[in-house]
């Protein structure tokens, strides 16, 4: 059934249920009984019992039916095709689906044609069953709900608890998605650790993920020591923070303590625009403008700066992070009660003494939280480093050299044609997992610090 | 300072009130022959510490204080009372230029501390505020230890040359504020952990630590319970031996209990000034009488 028709039917049914319930309630009221709930809630009650279960059935059925049909079809394959491997079964099934779609260019068309018909039949049956079941549930729900519409029926309470459940399921959906991502990364990472020892991964100092595909290939043994990547990540993040923290913090102090309201009204959004610049733009700014500039400058004073340096990537990333630091710090500095400023001024403290000795200490936990959030942002940043930091996994802390980061390696490991069961590809998941754990820890610390700060004033 | 955070009692309540005083009077059916814009009572005192003449304060377009003349004597406690929005807090905050931090606030007239003009452009506001300290409505200890709260002022003004001297100042200030016995074992704990009344005494200790000559108190007890209030009032009495104190209060009983002289403000004008006993037993102005007898305000 086309989606538009379905939508129209839904709207009509919902409207019908609502008005039926409301009319019923008004009727009860005009008969002289006093209602527990307003007629509106009686209307919504019929929607809840009449339409909601049907929607849930449609959704669940639609999610499940394709895999059910698939397994049924595959179990009915002719004996000659039953013995193939799982991967080939996948191919067979897509062939069947294509045939059913009307594409006949298949080598096994003769054998598969009856199966394709069977597949089509199953699909239409499933569709009818689905609608029929939804309809029956809807009617039953509606009928039972109708019978419960009495003057003393607590429709409002039902409505409230239903809304609560809907909101709760939305919230848990977000959490479940996160959990799902973590687990999918975790399982792939486990597969990686089957072929490479976890100790070698965490403590190894050599990173060279190319693996020989053929026996006679040379020079690609595969080494998965992640230390150079993490050192590179830390190096670039450190450069970024050295740029972002002082500038961000001082601009926050200026904005919140010294700037006039007019200036602030313009400057703060402008600063926050920096956060809205796509990182890919920062990336080519770093690669095309900053990196060559640094290299030329280095040459002019007789230093060798590689054309893709940690410094260039870090500087640009620092600029990108400034608005995070400044905006969050600005908020926490503003949250310091005016009474503390008054108290300090009242003692004859100057503005800078007040900022240094009262406001910053009072806001410090919030500022630390802001900085930690910025750090986890820097660690996870990808585009700038992909374009400006380079690919070679040097274990160095010299910011003038090329380094690579965890995120860059994940990108290069997964971009292009890859087989998804070689350690090379799976390494990306292990890296992702470690990155996730790192930023998660930072975020937890940051949230903890921020929360501690909140308790201080309320 | 970017925000115009003004306590509700320091900002004029409504422009209408301030711009139409005459209509206000007749609608109350009060004696209009005696204009409240003329101050009743004796402004001058012997042994003057602070002297204010023709003080006008406005926030942007709204004028909050109109031509107030007032002298404050050395070591006296002067109470300023009046309904909300009458300009008493605004006037108080002029005396150590706390109004400088409020944007759009304009002060005119002459305010003198020991014959020195407070609003002289050449005068540095930092030593002025060290000489004229302030205690606020809501206790506002810094989020530091009790010790550091008190030591803050002496440190920024360089009053102590050594740790021993600083310790001494802290102990003396806490003693004078009547907080020493409660706080001596927990000097390193945060000042925000004290109870409300203790916090306010800590703020007073902090203010005395820089040895001011005048202490301004802006409703120091309005956030406290009666017992803590009684404690502060006692303290004000003790402090008046060494300091000149100007206190703004909403509680007439408090004004009657702690002050030597009382000034009654109405709609930005100083209506009546006199000895506290006289004001409360025999007010000269109709508005004062109405206010202290609770007929309005």
HADDOCK unambig.tbl for C-alpha pairs under 7 A between the chains (distance, minus, plus):
assign (segid A and resid 256 and name CA) (segid B and resid 2 and name CA) 6.44 0.50 0.50
assign (segid A and resid 257 and name CA) (segid B and resid 1 and name CA) 5.07 0.50 0.50
assign (segid A and resid 257 and name CA) (segid B and resid 2 and name CA) 6.10 0.50 0.50
assign (segid A and resid 258 and name CA) (segid B and resid 1 and name CA) 5.95 0.50 0.50
assign (segid A and resid 258 and name CA) (segid B and resid 2 and name CA) 6.71 0.50 0.50
assign (segid A and resid 259 and name CA) (segid B and resid 2 and name CA) 6.50 0.50 0.50
assign (segid A and resid 260 and name CA) (segid B and resid 2 and name CA) 5.61 0.50 0.50
assign (segid A and resid 261 and name CA) (segid B and resid 2 and name CA) 5.68 0.50 0.50
assign (segid A and resid 339 and name CA) (segid B and resid 140 and name CA) 5.91 0.50 0.50
assign (segid A and resid 340 and name CA) (segid B and resid 140 and name CA) 5.83 0.50 0.50
assign (segid A and resid 340 and name CA) (segid B and resid 142 and name CA) 6.24 0.50 0.50
assign (segid A and resid 343 and name CA) (segid B and resid 140 and name CA) 6.60 0.50 0.50
assign (segid A and resid 346 and name CA) (segid B and resid 98 and name CA) 6.95 0.50 0.50
assign (segid A and resid 346 and name CA) (segid B and resid 129 and name CA) 5.81 0.50 0.50
assign (segid A and resid 346 and name CA) (segid B and resid 133 and name CA) 5.85 0.50 0.50
assign (segid A and resid 346 and name CA) (segid B and resid 134 and name CA) 5.41 0.50 0.50
assign (segid A and resid 347 and name CA) (segid B and resid 129 and name CA) 5.84 0.50 0.50
assign (segid A and resid 347 and name CA) (segid B and resid 130 and name CA) 5.55 0.50 0.50
assign (segid A and resid 347 and name CA) (segid B and resid 133 and name CA) 5.95 0.50 0.50
assign (segid A and resid 347 and name CA) (segid B and resid 153 and name CA) 5.99 0.50 0.50
assign (segid A and resid 347 and name CA) (segid B and resid 207 and name CA) 6.38 0.50 0.50
assign (segid A and resid 348 and name CA) (segid B and resid 126 and name CA) 4.48 0.50 0.50
assign (segid A and resid 348 and name CA) (segid B and resid 127 and name CA) 6.21 0.50 0.50
assign (segid A and resid 348 and name CA) (segid B and resid 129 and name CA) 4.47 0.50 0.50
assign (segid A and resid 348 and name CA) (segid B and resid 130 and name CA) 4.89 0.50 0.50
assign (segid A and resid 349 and name CA) (segid B and resid 126 and name CA) 6.31 0.50 0.50
assign (segid A and resid 349 and name CA) (segid B and resid 156 and name CA) 6.62 0.50 0.50
assign (segid A and resid 350 and name CA) (segid B and resid 126 and name CA) 6.54 0.50 0.50
assign (segid A and resid 358 and name CA) (segid B and resid 142 and name CA) 6.65 0.50 0.50
assign (segid A and resid 362 and name CA) (segid B and resid 143 and name CA) 5.98 0.50 0.50
